[in-house]
Amino acid sequence: MLDSRVIIKYALLHLAELAVVILLVIVTSQYVAVPRWLAFATPSVWAAKDIALFPMVWRSYVSGDNDPLRQLIGLEAIVVDGLDPVGYVRVRGELWRAEARSPQSYAKRGDRTRVVDVRRTTLIVERGDSD
């Protein structure tokens, strides 16, 4: 979720980077004849680049649950090896060890289930209402 903390985090990190670019332009202009327009254009283009890239990268600045396995919660899982109560499911083309949440969630090969939790590297799944 995009909020002000994400924008501030992004801005602070990139302002520090922009300060280094400005410092390099200043130091370079002391030793090399840099046209004035280039001295102003370089940091301006650098800042424009950061602004243009923000919509594509802001999600990586969101803090929160850093466990990538938690992102699997809510996804559909196809049973590969029966869940009675432990077996294997396929989620997004990857094979995962899974455990049925309850005896009502036991499933056979080919059944569709949904990931409801993650315990270490085991997915906790339950059968959908349509099964």
N, C-alpha and C positions, 0 to 999 in steps of 0.2 A: 504494500500500500504506500503510495506516494504521500509524504507529509513534509512539513517544514524541516524536520530533523535530517531527512535525506538530502534536501536541497542545501542545507547549511553544511553538512558533512562534505558533500561534493564541492561546494564553493570554497570551503577552507582548504581542502587538499589541493585544489587547482589554483587558488590564489597564491599559495606558497610556490607552486610550480611557475606561475606567471612572474612572481617576484624574481626568481632565478633567471628567467628569460630576460627580464628588464635589466637585471644586473649584468648579464653577459653582453647585452647590447651596449650598455654604458661603458663597460671595460673595453670592449672591442673598439668602440668609437674613439677611445683614448689613443689607441695604437694604429688604427687604420682609418682612413677617411671614409666614413660611412655617410651616405646622403641622408639628410634630415628626414625625408619622406620614408626611407627604409627603416630608420630608427624608430619611427612611430608606427609604421605598418606591421613590423614584426610582432610586437606584443599584441597589437589589435587583431591580427590574423590568428595568433595563438589563442587568444580569448574567444574569438568567434568559433574556432575549432572545438573548444571545450563546451561551449553553449550548444553547438550543433550536435555533438555526440551525446549530450545528457539524456535525451529521450531513449537512446538505444542502450544505455548502460546503467540507468538509475537503479534497477533492481539489485545490482551487485552491491549497492551502498546501503541497502535495507538491512538493519541488524535485527536480530531475533533468533529464532531457533536455527542454529547452524548445522543441525543434523540433516544431511541430504536425504536420509531414508524417510524422514517425516514427510517429505514431499510426495511420497507414494500413497499416503493416506487419502482415501476417497477414490482411488483408481480401481478399475476393473481388473480382476485376476482370473485367469482361466486355469482350472485345475489340470495338472499334468499327471500327477501321481496322487491317487485318492487321499483325501483328508479324513483320517480316522484315528486320532484327531490331528496327527502330523503328516505332512506330505509336501508336495511341491506344486507351485503355481507359476504361471508365466505372466509377468507384468511388463508392458512396453517391450516385449520381445526378450526379456531377461528371465532366467529361471531363478526362483527364490524358494527357500525353505519357508513353509507356512504352517500355521497351526489354526485349527478351527476355534472360533471364539467360544462356542458351546456345542453340546451334542446335536442341537438343531442345525448347526452349521456344517456338520460332516457332509462331505461332497465326494462325488465320484469323478473320474476322468472326463474332461470336457465341460463340466459344470462351470457356470459363471458365478464368481464371488466378488466381494468388494473388500479392499484393504481398510480395516478400521483402526489398526494400531500397529506399532512396531516395538518389538522387544529384542534389544540388541540387534542381531541381523536376521531375526525371524519375523515374518509378517503375520499379523493376526488378522484373519479374514472371517467374514460371515456371508452366508448365502443371501442373495437378494430375494425380494418378495415374489418375484416372478418365477422362482425355481420351485 
